[in-house]
Amino acid sequence: MALKQVHLFVRGRVQGVYFRAAAQREARRLGLTGWVRNRPDGSVELLAEGNEDEIKELIGWAHRGPGAARVDSVDVRWRSYVGDYPDFRITE
């Protein structure tokens, strides 16, 4: 199992619809670490680390989001695993 990091930028109606809380729950369910935050432009930014297969599941989830969200696009940027995150948090 390859350890990876991914940086996502999710655009659409993704703020005010519990996207961050749902992303945190999904990432923790998958055993991933990292963070999620709202951006001033109305998008949501997410960084996750862990096993590549679980990260791919999270990316698939990000394309849908929680029920009230409308995801227009997801910019996916793969990076090298760093291991700096003890859990998955919502940040400001």
Summary of the structure (lengths in Angstrom):
residues: 92
radius of gyration: 11.9
end to end distance: 31.3
largest distance: 35.4
contacts: 283
relative contact order: 0.35
helix: 24%
strand: 42%
